Amino acid sequence: MSQSQDAPNEREKKYIEIPLHALRLDRVTEFALYLQPSPGKYVLYRNPNLMFDEEHRDKLEQNGTRSVFIAVADRKLYLRYLEQYLNEIISDPDVSADEESKIVYACATQLLKEVIEDPSQQEGVKRAHLMVDNAIEHLLKGPDHFMHVFDKMSFDYHTYTHSVNVCVFGLALGQRIGLSREELSRLGAGLLLHDIGKSKIDEAILNKQGPLSDEEWELMRTHPTRGREILAQHDGIDPIALAVVEQHHEKCTGGGYPHGLQEPEIHFFSKICTLADVFDALTTQRSYKEALASFPALKIMQAEMRTQFHEGLFKEFIRMLGSPISQGLPRPSQRKAA
């Protein structure tokens, strides 16, 4: 083993701690693993592309080691590794609900980042569907799993973190109103991919500080139809997911976009997405506005937007965010960055 030569303050920035039980037995890790024998000092434990087996884990545990480290530069490799074995991790009793939630959220945000960067890739959209199924498997274990995921949410705005947040809020609401496992899967695919059309919008518009011009706003309003067009080119896309993507900015009053649909014309799952989308937008920190805490956000939705939402769904959404499921939902200032 060779000791890192970085200065202590630089070393702290270059390594990420990962739980030992996140490493899958009898699987090859494409990233190097490091140990921390003392604060600020790191030594190479295993080179990349080597098998990690039960003997290795047992020896580490016998020495009191409960976590190892990876280089920050290998974070993407590590998250792809976790995503590949996410079903195993979710089924592993040695992985705590809190750590499991952290892994699910991190994998989902990294995946959405890759999908937004290149939405034409068939593999990315297929991975998104599998991610939804794994996320549902995790969330349906119990109310505490929703709470742990809420605690891991990032509310510094990025399209990919926003998409994952909307998916979690929407699935929580779907589960609360009694949707079946299959219905949650179909809903979740639309929720996770609802903003994929923003990949075709100039980042200067997406990240603009201050109000959009009329021309910029018209471009922004095209993202639901652009999203539907993108997904329609992929094999096996559920029509329900397409409806959620295209209709998530429609309003029950008929004043939404892109088509100005009336309530009976809007798919029920799209109405779930609209609630989750608006709530997350209000509670998200952006360069031009402060994030609201949950209760003030719901007050604004009630006072200024109530008629835009499905009445029954909105009532359940309010109850959900006031229930024990969301008691761990922190204020925006406490929420963690992705």
N, C-alpha and C positions, 0 to 999 in steps of 0.2 A: 504494500500500500504506500502511496506517495502523498505527502502533505501538500495542501494548497499553499501557494506562496503569496497570495493576495494580502494587501493590508487589511486589518480587521474590519474597518468600516466598509471597505469594498466587498469583502467576503460576505458580509451580512446581506448585501444587496443581490448577490449572485446565486443564492441557493434558496430552494423552497423545501420546506419540511413536508413529508408525506407519511401517512400512517403505514406501519408495516403490513397491516392486514389488507391494504389496498393492492399490494402485490400479489398476483395470482400464482399459485404453485404450479410448477412444471410448465411455465410459460417463459418465453424469451423476452427480455426487456431491451428495447432498442436504445435506451438511454443509460448513461453511467449512474451508479449509485454511490453516495458518499455517506460517511458517518461523521458525527460531531463529538469528538472525544472530550472537548472542553469548549466553553463559550467562545465563539468567534473563530474556532479552528475546525477545519474540515479536512478529512482524508478520503482518498479514493478507496471505496470498498469493492466495487465490481465494475469492470469495463462494460460498455454496451454490447448488445447482441449475445448475451450469455443467458443460460437457463437459470431460473430461480426456483429452487425446490424446497421441500419440507425440511431437509437437513439444514439448509442455509437459514431458514426462518427460525428453526429450533435453537440453533447456536446463538443467533442474535437475541432471542427471547431469554435464553439462559444467562446472557450477559446483561440483562436488564434493558435491552434496546427495544423501544416501542415505536420508533419512527426512524426513517432514513431521509436522505436529502437528494434532490436532483438539481442540476444547473437550471437557472432561469431560462436559458436559451433552449432547454429541452422541454419546456412546459407544453408546447403543442404536441410533441411526440408522446408525452405522458398522458395527455388528455385523450388522444386518439387510442392509446393503449387501454385506458379506462373505459372508453366508449365501446371498444371491441368486446370487453368482458363485463359490461355493465350488468347483464342479467345474472352473472355469477356473483357479482358484488352485492346486488340487491338480495340475493338468496342466502348470503353468507351471514350466519348468526354472530360471527365475531366482529362484524362491522356495525358500529353503533348507528342508530337512526340519525344522529346529528352528522356523523361523518358521511353516511350514505347520502344524505340530503346535499351536503356540500359537493360531493362527487357528481351527483345527478345534475345539479345546477351548473357547475363548471363545465361539464361535458356538453350540456345543451347550449350554453352560450357560445362555446368555441365552435360547435357545429353550425349554429346559426350565423356566426361571423363568416364561416367559410361559404355557406350557402348564399349569403348576401353578396359576397365578393364575386361569386361565379354561379349565378342561379341556373345556368344552362346545363350544368352537370347532372346527369341522371342519378349518379351515385349519391350526391348530396341530398336530394329529395327523398330517395329511398332510406337513407340514414335518418332523415327527419321523422319518417313514419315509425321506424324502429325505436327512435328516441322517445317518441310519444308513448309507445306501448310500454317501454321500460319505466318511464316517468309515472304512468298510471299504476303500474305494478307497485312502485314505491309508495305513491301517495295513498293508495287504497289500503295500505297496511293499518292505517288508523289516523285519527285527528292529529296526533303528535307529529306525524310525518309532514303534514301540511304546515304545522307550526315551524318545524325545523327548516323547511324550504323557504317559508316567508322570511325567516331570520337571515337566510343567505342571499336574499335578493339584492341586486344592485339597483340603485335609483339615481345614478349618474347616467344621463340619457345616452344610449346607443341604440340603434335599430335592433341589434341582436339581443341585448339585454331586455329591452322593452318587449320584444316578441316572446321571450321565455317567461317574463312576468305575466303577460296577458294569458299565456297558456296555463300557467299555474292558477291564476285567479279564476279563469274560465272553467278549468277542470274541477276546481273546488266547488264552484257553483253548480256545475253539472252533476257532480256526485251528491251534493246536498239535495237537489230536486229529484234524485232517484233515477238518473240515466243509467242504462245498462253498460256493462263493460265494452260491448261493441259500439254503442252510441258514444261513449266517452272517447274511444279511439278515433272515430270519425270526426267528432268535434275537435279533439286535440290536434289533429293534422291541420285543420283550418286555422285554429288559434296560433299554432307555432309558425305557420307560414303566412299569416294574414298580411304582413307588411313586405312581402318579398318584392312587390312592385316598386318599392323605394330604391331598389338596386338600380333602377333606370332613371332616378332623379339625381340631378347634380348635387354633390355634397355641399356645395356652397349655399344651396337653397335649404337643404335639410338642416344645416348647422348655422343658419343665419341668425345673428343676434338682432332681435327686433322683428317688427311686423313684415310680412311678405308683401311685395308689390302685387298689383292685380295680375300681372303676367306670371309672376312666380307662383301665385296661388292657383292659377289655372293649371300650371304644370303639376303642382303638388296634388291637385284633385284627380289627376290621371292615374295615381298609383294603384287604386283598386283594380281598374280594368287592365292595367299593365301587369299586375300580379296574376290575374286570371289568365291572361294571354301566355305568360311565362309557364305557368303550371299546366296549362292545356297541352303544351308540347311534350309533357312527360308521360310516360306509360303508366297506366293503372291509377291515375289520379281520381279520387272519389269526387263525384259531383257535389257532394255536401261541402267538401273542403273548398271547392271552387266557389260555391255560393258564399261561404264565410269570407273568403278573400275579397270577393267583389262587392259584398254588401255591408262590410263592417262599419262604413260611414253613412249608411242609410239611417233615417230617423223615422220613428213611428208616426210623426206628424207630417211626413212627406217632404220635409225640407232638406233632406240629406243629399249625398252624392255617391256615385256618379249618375244615378238614374231617377232620383227623386221618388223612390218607391213609397207606397203607403204601407201601413202595418201588415195587412193581410198578405202583401206581396213579398215581405221580407222573411227569409228562412228563420225559424226559431233559433237555430244555433248561431246565426249571425247576430241576433239580438243579445245573446250571451256574450259574444265577442265585443259588441259595442260597449256594454257595461264595463267589462274588464279593461278595454282600451282606454276609455275616458278616465276611469279611476286611476289607472297607471300613469296616464299623461299628467293628471293633476298632482300626483304624489312623486313625480320625477323631477330631479334637479336638472335645470338646463342653464345655458350661459346667460339667457335673458330673463329667467325667472327662478324664484325660490320654490322648492318643493313644499307642498302642503302635507301636513300630517293627515292621517286617515279620516278623523272625524270632521275637520273643516272641509276636506274634499267631498265627503258625502253630503255635507250641508249645502255646498254649492250645487252638487248634482240634484239634490232635492228641490232647492229654491229656484234654480235657473234652467234645469234641463229635464225635469221629471217627466214631462209629457213626451219627450223624445224616446223614452225607454219603455219597454214592455213592463206594465205595472206590476204584475206578479213576480217577474224576475227581479225587478228592482227591489221590491220588498224583501225577497229572499237574500239578495246580495247584501242589503243593509244588515239583516239578521245574522248572516254568515260572518260579517266583519265585526259584529259585536258578540260573537259566540266564543266559547273556549278555544275553538280551532285557531282563532286569530289573536288570542291574548298575547302571543309572543311577537306579533307584528310590530317592529320597532318604529320609532319616529324616523322620518327621512334623514335627519342629521346623524342617526346611529347606524344607518344601513351601510353595508360593506360594499366596496368597489369590486367589480368583477376581476 
